[in-house]
Amino acid sequence: MTEFVGSQSFIGLIYLIASALFILALRWMNAPPTARRGILAGETGMVLAIGGTLLQLGIEGKLEHIAISYGWIFVALGIGTAIGVPLGLVQMTAVPQRTALSHAFGAFCVTLVGTAEYYLGGTNIPPFKMSVLCCEVILGGLTVTGSLMAAGKLQEVLPQRPITFKGQNLFNLSMLVVAIGIAVYLVRHPGAPHLYPVMVGIALVFGVMLVIPIGGADMPTVISLLNSYAGLSAAAMGFVLNNKLLIVAGALDGSSGFILSVIMSKAMNRSFTNVLFGAFGQVAAAAAGAQEARPVKSASPEEAAGILAAASRVVVVPGYGMAVAQAQHKVRELYDALTKRGVDVRFAIHPVAGRMPGHMNVLLAEADVPYDRLMEMDDINGDFPQVDVSLIIGANDVTNPAAKTDKSSPIYGMPVLDVERSHTVMVIKRSMNPGFAGIDNPLYYMDQTLMLFGDAKVFVSNIVKELGHG
């Protein structure tokens, strides 16, 4: 048994299988029909990775009392499980902030491991190891606090609007330069332990300063960017610990997060620098108030049901309002009711709808809405002139025509769904308050628009009841 456990080739095989499963998980999660298989593959790969690592500890025998060491490891695994299970049981509406917290936990682990390696290594740390260790803790530290800030904004315990001050970008850049300067010094002179906590402290403060000037509309991009930082820090930790699996997994996480951030930025027609330094979503309160006073036309559930029943083509545009109301199952009932009447119903999915990448796809998949009914923005935008009714459920910013017409708008140039080209637009919304980006939507005041005020779940339920009576 000892020889079996002690076989480096056996552990290498476990790591190879785990790495392959991580790659397959990313591949399978690209398509909704194989997404569950991808999640299972990722979970299996992680179990194998943990198991292989535990065997590696036993082989190397680095600690004098291996039984006690395993005992502490299982205590840590128990604590992690006790935290992770409740985090996995949150409502779908809380998934974005839960994802941000996961990034924070992972980055905190990376930072702690890097700190332990530094103080255990003392003055004997080789330059290469010290350089990747500094990258590890700088990226890990800024990801910890940056993720916590993102979670706070998403949970609305922190202001969703950008928090800015004069000279902020210069201040942030100066902090980063100082942290990198300390890292360079430590690479050349690792025996300067008094500088190490300064570097980590600057990274933690930089994470806060990096996220607070970013507004709500950019949160999906921020989430994916923080995911990339967490992955890169884990890859650096793999070099520090000489663990090939960590390098592979971290590189996969970092690169996929970066690619997703590029895709999200492209979907918003914005650059990375604009996302990080643009203070997107900041509007003058006076202007918003002036627009709020404009007259709008509203309709009752009975009137909305009559309009939908008479339509031939309907497009449903889901947004975060649907998530907040947990209305996805009622939306599926509406889809069924209209389809039985012969109405062609499709769903228009904007890449940044909701508060994390793929948020609307996950919600609609949970309600078993057919995958072939979910249409990407580029695929459906040309069809809106032939659409009888566009039903918008809590999607404000991704349907805002100001992005195409108002050069003074913070979202000018961002690709949006062309719902205003539909014959009739109906918007389910609690009030006339602006969306998460803090930007008012002129769509609500157009002649073909009807406002359906109320809770999305209740309003859709009432529409379904009216259709059933008809």
C-alpha positions as CSV (number, residue, x, y, z in Angstrom):
1,M,0.0,0.0,0.0
2,T,2.8,2.4,0.9
3,E,4.5,1.7,-2.5
4,F,1.2,2.2,-4.3
5,V,0.6,5.5,-2.5
6,G,4.1,6.5,-2.9
7,S,4.1,6.1,-6.7
8,Q,4.8,9.4,-8.3
9,S,3.6,8.0,-11.6
10,F,0.2,7.1,-10.0
11,I,-0.2,10.6,-8.6
12,G,0.9,12.1,-11.9
13,L,-1.9,10.0,-13.6
14,I,-4.5,11.4,-11.2
15,Y,-3.3,14.9,-11.9
16,L,-3.5,14.2,-15.7
17,I,-7.0,12.9,-15.4
18,A,-8.0,15.9,-13.3
19,S,-6.5,18.3,-15.8
20,A,-8.3,16.6,-18.7
21,L,-11.6,16.8,-16.8
22,F,-11.1,20.6,-16.1
23,I,-10.6,21.1,-19.9
24,L,-13.6,19.0,-20.8
25,A,-15.7,20.9,-18.2
26,L,-15.0,24.2,-19.9
27,R,-15.7,22.6,-23.3
28,W,-19.0,21.1,-22.2
29,M,-20.2,24.2,-20.4
30,N,-20.1,26.1,-23.7
31,A,-23.5,24.6,-24.7
32,P,-26.7,24.3,-22.5
33,P,-27.4,20.6,-23.4
34,T,-24.0,19.5,-22.1
35,A,-23.6,22.1,-19.2
36,R,-24.6,19.6,-16.5
37,R,-22.0,17.1,-17.8
38,G,-19.4,19.9,-17.7
39,I,-20.2,20.7,-14.1
40,L,-20.0,17.1,-13.1
41,A,-16.7,16.8,-14.9
42,G,-15.3,19.8,-13.1
43,E,-16.5,18.5,-9.7
44,T,-15.0,15.1,-10.4
45,G,-11.7,16.7,-11.4
46,M,-11.5,18.7,-8.2
47,V,-12.2,15.6,-6.1
48,L,-9.3,13.8,-7.9
49,A,-7.1,16.9,-7.5
50,I,-7.7,17.0,-3.7
51,G,-7.2,13.3,-3.4
52,G,-3.9,13.4,-5.3
53,T,-2.7,16.2,-3.2
54,L,-3.4,14.4,0.0
55,L,-1.4,11.4,-1.3
56,Q,1.4,13.7,-2.3
57,L,1.7,15.0,1.3
58,G,2.0,11.4,2.5
59,I,4.7,10.6,0.0
60,E,6.9,13.6,0.7
61,G,6.5,13.2,4.5
62,K,7.4,16.9,5.0
63,L,5.8,17.0,8.4
64,E,7.0,14.9,11.4
65,H,3.6,13.9,12.6
66,I,1.8,12.9,9.4
67,A,-1.3,11.6,11.3
68,I,-1.8,15.0,13.0
69,S,-1.2,16.8,9.8
70,Y,-3.9,14.8,8.1
71,G,-6.2,15.5,11.0
72,W,-5.8,19.2,10.6
73,I,-6.3,18.9,6.9
74,F,-9.6,17.1,7.4
75,V,-10.6,19.8,10.0
76,A,-10.0,22.4,7.3
77,L,-12.0,20.4,4.7
78,G,-14.8,20.2,7.2
79,I,-14.8,23.9,7.8
80,G,-14.7,24.5,4.1
81,T,-17.6,22.2,3.5
82,A,-19.7,23.9,6.3
83,I,-19.2,27.2,4.5
84,G,-19.6,25.9,1.0
85,V,-22.9,24.0,1.4
86,P,-24.9,27.1,2.5
87,L,-23.2,29.1,-0.3
88,G,-24.5,26.6,-2.8
89,L,-28.0,26.8,-1.5
90,V,-28.6,30.5,-2.2
91,Q,-31.4,31.8,-4.3
92,M,-30.7,32.2,-8.0
93,T,-30.9,36.0,-7.6
94,A,-27.8,35.8,-5.3
95,V,-25.6,33.7,-7.6
96,P,-23.6,36.8,-8.9
97,Q,-22.6,37.9,-5.4
98,R,-22.0,34.3,-4.3
99,T,-19.7,33.9,-7.3
100,A,-17.8,37.0,-6.2
101,L,-17.5,35.6,-2.7
102,S,-16.1,32.4,-4.1
103,H,-13.4,34.4,-5.9
104,A,-12.6,36.2,-2.6
105,F,-12.3,32.9,-0.8
106,G,-10.0,31.4,-3.5
107,A,-7.8,34.4,-3.6
108,F,-7.6,34.6,0.2
109,C,-6.3,31.0,0.2
110,V,-3.7,31.9,-2.4
111,T,-2.5,34.9,-0.4
112,L,-2.2,32.9,2.8
113,V,-0.3,30.1,1.1
114,G,2.1,32.6,-0.5
115,T,2.6,34.3,2.8
116,A,3.4,31.0,4.5
117,E,5.8,30.1,1.8
118,Y,7.6,33.4,2.1
119,Y,8.1,33.3,5.9
120,L,9.1,29.6,5.8
121,G,11.6,30.2,3.0
122,G,13.4,33.1,4.7
123,T,16.4,34.4,2.9
124,N,16.9,31.3,0.8
125,I,14.1,31.8,-1.8
126,P,15.4,31.7,-5.3
127,P,14.7,34.7,-7.5
128,F,12.3,32.9,-9.9
129,K,10.2,31.5,-7.0
130,M,10.2,34.9,-5.2
131,S,9.0,36.6,-8.4
132,V,6.1,34.3,-8.9
133,L,5.3,34.4,-5.2
134,C,5.0,38.2,-5.4
135,C,2.8,37.9,-8.4
136,E,0.7,35.4,-6.5
137,V,0.1,37.6,-3.4
138,I,-0.4,40.8,-5.3
139,L,-3.0,39.3,-7.6
140,G,-4.5,37.3,-4.7
141,G,-4.7,40.3,-2.4
142,L,-6.4,42.6,-4.9
143,T,-8.8,39.9,-5.9
144,V,-9.8,39.3,-2.2
145,T,-10.9,42.9,-1.6
146,G,-12.0,43.6,-5.1
147,S,-14.3,40.6,-5.0
148,L,-15.7,41.6,-1.6
149,M,-16.4,45.1,-3.1
150,A,-18.2,43.5,-6.1
151,A,-20.2,41.3,-3.8
152,G,-21.2,44.3,-1.7
153,K,-22.3,46.3,-4.8
154,L,-24.3,43.3,-6.1
155,Q,-25.9,42.7,-2.7
156,E,-26.6,46.5,-2.6
157,V,-25.0,46.9,0.8
158,L,-22.5,49.2,-0.9
159,P,-23.5,52.0,-3.3
160,Q,-24.1,50.7,-6.8
161,R,-23.1,54.0,-8.4
162,P,-19.4,54.7,-9.1
163,I,-17.4,56.2,-6.2
164,T,-14.9,58.5,-7.7
165,F,-12.6,61.4,-6.7
166,K,-10.2,63.7,-8.4
167,G,-6.9,62.0,-9.3
168,Q,-8.2,58.6,-8.5
169,N,-6.7,56.8,-11.5
170,L,-3.3,58.4,-10.8
171,F,-3.6,57.3,-7.1
172,N,-4.5,53.7,-8.1
173,L,-1.6,53.5,-10.6
174,S,0.8,54.9,-8.0
175,M,-0.2,52.2,-5.5
176,L,0.3,49.5,-8.1
177,V,3.7,50.9,-9.0
178,V,4.8,50.9,-5.4
179,A,3.7,47.3,-4.9
180,I,5.5,46.2,-8.0
181,G,8.6,48.1,-6.8
182,I,8.6,46.3,-3.5
183,A,8.2,43.0,-5.3
184,V,11.2,43.7,-7.4
185,Y,13.2,44.6,-4.3
186,L,12.1,41.4,-2.6
187,V,13.2,39.3,-5.6
188,R,16.7,40.7,-5.3
189,H,16.7,40.8,-1.4
190,P,14.2,38.3,-0.1
191,G,15.5,38.8,3.4
192,A,13.5,42.0,4.0
193,P,10.4,40.6,5.8
194,H,9.3,44.1,7.0
195,L,8.5,45.0,3.3
196,Y,6.4,41.9,2.6
197,P,3.3,43.0,4.6
198,V,3.5,46.4,3.1
199,M,3.3,44.9,-0.4
200,V,0.3,42.7,0.6
201,G,-1.4,45.7,2.3
202,I,-1.1,47.8,-0.8
203,A,-2.6,44.9,-2.9
204,L,-5.5,44.7,-0.6
205,V,-6.2,48.5,-0.7
206,F,-5.7,48.4,-4.5
207,G,-8.5,45.8,-4.8
208,V,-10.9,48.2,-3.0
209,M,-9.9,51.2,-5.1
210,L,-10.1,49.1,-8.3
211,V,-13.8,48.2,-7.9
212,I,-15.4,51.2,-6.1
213,P,-15.2,53.5,-9.2
214,I,-17.0,50.9,-11.4
215,G,-20.7,51.2,-11.8
216,G,-23.5,48.6,-11.8
217,A,-23.7,48.1,-15.6
218,D,-20.1,46.8,-15.7
219,M,-20.5,44.2,-12.9
220,P,-20.7,41.2,-15.3
221,T,-17.4,42.2,-16.8
222,V,-15.9,42.9,-13.3
223,I,-17.0,39.4,-12.2
224,S,-15.3,37.7,-15.1
225,L,-12.2,39.9,-14.7
226,L,-11.9,39.0,-11.0
227,N,-12.2,35.4,-12.0
228,S,-9.3,35.8,-14.3
229,Y,-7.2,37.4,-11.6
230,A,-8.0,34.6,-9.2
231,G,-7.0,32.0,-11.8
232,L,-3.7,33.7,-12.6
233,S,-2.8,33.9,-8.9
234,A,-3.6,30.2,-8.5
235,A,-1.3,29.5,-11.5
236,A,1.5,31.5,-9.9
237,M,0.9,29.5,-6.7
238,G,1.4,26.4,-8.7
239,F,4.9,27.5,-9.7
240,V,5.6,28.4,-6.0
241,L,4.6,25.0,-4.8
242,N,5.9,23.1,-7.9
243,N,2.4,21.7,-8.5
244,K,1.6,21.1,-12.2
245,L,-2.1,20.7,-11.6
246,L,-2.4,24.1,-10.0
247,I,-0.5,25.6,-12.9
248,V,-2.9,24.0,-15.4
249,A,-6.1,24.7,-13.5
250,G,-5.0,28.3,-12.7
251,A,-4.1,28.9,-16.3
252,L,-7.4,27.6,-17.5
253,D,-9.3,29.7,-15.0
254,G,-7.2,32.8,-15.8
255,S,-7.4,32.5,-19.6
256,S,-11.1,31.7,-19.7
257,G,-11.9,34.6,-17.4
258,F,-9.8,36.9,-19.5
259,I,-11.5,35.7,-22.8
260,L,-14.9,36.1,-21.2
261,S,-14.0,39.6,-20.1
262,V,-13.0,40.5,-23.7
263,I,-16.3,39.1,-24.9
264,M,-18.3,41.1,-22.4
265,S,-16.4,44.3,-23.1
266,K,-17.0,43.7,-26.8
267,A,-20.7,43.2,-26.2
268,M,-20.8,46.6,-24.4
269,N,-18.6,48.2,-27.1
270,R,-16.1,49.2,-24.4
271,S,-12.4,48.7,-23.8
272,F,-10.9,47.2,-20.6
273,T,-9.5,50.6,-19.7
274,N,-12.9,52.1,-20.1
275,V,-14.4,49.4,-17.9
276,L,-11.8,49.8,-15.2
277,F,-11.5,53.6,-15.2
278,G,-14.6,54.9,-16.9
279,A,-17.0,55.2,-13.9
280,F,-19.8,53.8,-16.0
281,G,-23.3,54.5,-14.7
282,Q,-22.8,57.9,-13.1
283,V,-25.6,60.2,-13.9
284,A,-26.8,63.5,-12.5
285,A,-29.7,63.1,-10.1
286,A,-31.4,66.2,-11.4
287,A,-31.5,64.9,-15.0
288,A,-32.9,61.6,-13.9
289,G,-35.6,63.4,-11.9
290,A,-36.6,65.6,-14.8
291,Q,-37.0,62.5,-17.1
292,E,-39.0,60.7,-14.4
293,A,-41.7,63.3,-14.5
294,R,-42.6,62.7,-18.2
295,P,-45.9,61.0,-18.9
296,V,-46.1,57.3,-19.7
297,K,-48.9,54.9,-20.8
298,S,-49.7,52.0,-18.5
299,A,-51.8,48.8,-18.9
300,S,-53.5,46.2,-16.7
301,P,-52.8,42.5,-16.8
302,E,-56.2,42.0,-18.6
303,E,-55.1,44.5,-21.3
304,A,-51.7,43.0,-21.6
305,A,-53.1,39.5,-21.9
306,G,-55.4,40.7,-24.7
307,I,-52.6,42.2,-26.7
308,L,-50.4,39.1,-26.3
309,A,-53.3,36.8,-27.3
310,A,-53.8,38.8,-30.5
311,A,-50.1,38.7,-31.5
312,S,-48.4,36.3,-33.9
313,R,-44.8,37.0,-32.9
314,V,-43.7,37.8,-29.3
315,V,-40.2,38.3,-28.0
316,V,-39.6,38.2,-24.3
317,V,-36.6,40.2,-23.0
318,P,-35.6,39.0,-19.5
319,G,-33.5,41.1,-17.1
320,Y,-32.4,41.3,-13.5
321,G,-36.0,42.3,-12.5
322,M,-37.1,38.8,-13.5
323,A,-34.4,37.3,-11.3
324,V,-35.3,39.5,-8.3
325,A,-39.0,38.5,-8.6
326,Q,-38.0,34.8,-9.2
327,A,-40.4,34.9,-12.1
328,Q,-38.7,32.5,-14.5
329,H,-41.2,29.7,-13.8
330,K,-44.1,32.0,-14.4
331,V,-42.5,33.2,-17.6
332,R,-42.3,29.5,-18.7
333,E,-46.0,29.2,-18.0
334,L,-46.6,32.3,-20.1
335,Y,-44.5,30.8,-22.9
336,D,-46.6,27.6,-22.7
337,A,-49.9,29.5,-22.7
338,L,-49.0,31.6,-25.7
339,T,-47.5,28.7,-27.6
340,K,-50.7,26.7,-27.2
341,R,-52.5,29.7,-28.9
342,G,-50.1,29.4,-31.9
343,V,-48.0,32.4,-30.9
344,D,-44.4,32.3,-31.9
345,V,-42.5,33.1,-28.7
346,R,-38.7,33.7,-28.5
347,F,-36.4,35.0,-25.8
348,A,-33.9,37.8,-26.6
349,I,-30.7,37.4,-24.4
350,H,-28.3,40.3,-24.2
351,P,-24.8,39.2,-23.3
352,V,-24.7,41.5,-20.2
353,A,-28.3,41.1,-19.0
354,G,-28.4,40.4,-15.3
355,R,-25.4,40.8,-13.0
356,M,-23.1,38.0,-14.2
357,P,-22.3,36.3,-17.5
358,G,-25.0,34.0,-18.6
359,H,-27.3,35.0,-15.8
360,M,-30.5,34.9,-17.9
361,N,-29.6,31.7,-19.6
362,V,-29.2,30.0,-16.2
363,L,-32.5,31.2,-14.9
364,L,-34.4,30.2,-18.1
365,A,-32.7,26.8,-18.2
366,E,-33.8,26.3,-14.6
367,A,-37.4,26.8,-15.7
368,D,-36.9,24.4,-18.6
369,V,-37.4,27.0,-21.3
370,P,-36.4,25.2,-24.6
371,Y,-32.8,26.1,-25.6
372,D,-33.7,26.7,-29.2
373,R,-36.0,29.6,-28.1
374,L,-33.1,31.5,-26.6
375,M,-31.8,33.9,-29.1
376,E,-28.6,35.9,-28.9
377,M,-28.7,39.7,-29.5
378,D,-27.0,39.6,-32.9
379,D,-29.3,36.8,-34.1
380,I,-32.6,38.5,-33.2
381,N,-32.0,42.3,-33.6
382,G,-32.9,42.2,-37.3
383,D,-36.2,40.5,-36.6
384,F,-37.7,43.2,-34.3
385,P,-39.5,45.1,-37.0
386,Q,-41.6,42.0,-37.6
387,V,-42.3,41.4,-33.9
388,D,-45.8,42.2,-32.7
389,V,-45.0,42.5,-29.0
390,S,-41.7,42.8,-27.1
391,L,-42.3,42.0,-23.5
392,I,-39.5,43.4,-21.3
393,I,-39.2,41.9,-17.8
394,G,-37.0,44.1,-15.7
395,A,-34.4,44.7,-18.4
396,N,-33.5,48.4,-18.4
397,D,-30.0,49.1,-19.6
398,V,-29.8,46.5,-22.4
399,T,-33.0,47.9,-24.1
400,N,-32.1,51.6,-23.8
401,P,-32.2,53.3,-27.2
402,A,-30.1,56.2,-25.8
403,A,-27.1,53.9,-26.4
404,K,-27.6,54.5,-30.2
405,T,-28.9,58.1,-30.2
406,D,-27.6,60.1,-27.2
407,K,-23.9,60.9,-27.5
408,S,-24.0,62.4,-23.9
409,S,-25.2,59.1,-22.4
410,P,-22.7,57.0,-20.5
411,I,-23.9,53.9,-22.5
412,Y,-23.5,55.6,-25.9
413,G,-22.1,53.0,-28.3
414,M,-23.1,50.0,-26.3
415,P,-25.0,47.4,-28.5
416,V,-28.5,47.0,-27.2
417,L,-31.6,45.1,-28.2
418,D,-33.7,47.0,-30.8
419,V,-37.0,46.5,-29.0
420,E,-38.3,49.9,-29.9
421,R,-38.6,48.7,-33.5
422,S,-41.4,46.3,-32.4
423,H,-45.0,47.2,-33.1
424,T,-45.8,47.2,-29.4
425,V,-43.5,47.2,-26.4
426,M,-44.6,46.2,-22.9
427,V,-42.4,46.7,-19.9
428,I,-42.9,45.0,-16.6
429,K,-41.3,47.2,-13.9
430,R,-41.9,48.0,-10.3
431,S,-41.5,51.8,-10.8
432,M,-40.0,54.4,-13.0
433,N,-36.7,54.3,-11.1
434,P,-33.6,53.8,-13.4
435,G,-31.9,50.5,-13.7
436,F,-28.8,49.2,-12.0
437,A,-26.6,51.5,-14.1
438,G,-28.5,54.5,-12.9
439,I,-29.5,55.6,-16.4
440,D,-33.1,56.5,-17.4
441,N,-34.6,54.8,-20.4
442,P,-36.4,56.9,-23.1
443,L,-38.0,53.8,-24.4
444,Y,-40.6,54.1,-21.6
445,Y,-42.0,57.3,-23.0
446,M,-42.4,56.2,-26.6
447,D,-45.8,56.0,-28.2
448,Q,-45.8,52.2,-28.7
449,T,-44.7,51.5,-25.1
450,L,-47.0,50.3,-22.3
451,M,-45.7,50.2,-18.8
452,L,-46.9,47.2,-16.7
453,F,-46.2,48.3,-13.1
454,G,-45.8,45.7,-10.4
455,D,-43.9,42.7,-9.3
456,A,-42.8,40.6,-12.3
457,K,-43.9,37.3,-10.9
458,V,-47.3,38.5,-9.9
459,F,-47.9,40.4,-13.1
460,V,-46.9,37.5,-15.3
461,S,-49.0,35.2,-13.2
462,N,-52.0,37.4,-13.7
463,I,-51.4,37.5,-17.5
464,V,-51.3,33.7,-17.6
465,K,-54.6,33.5,-15.7
466,E,-56.3,35.9,-18.1
467,L,-55.0,33.9,-21.1
468,G,-56.4,30.8,-19.4
469,H,-59.8,32.4,-19.1
470,G,-59.8,33.6,-22.7
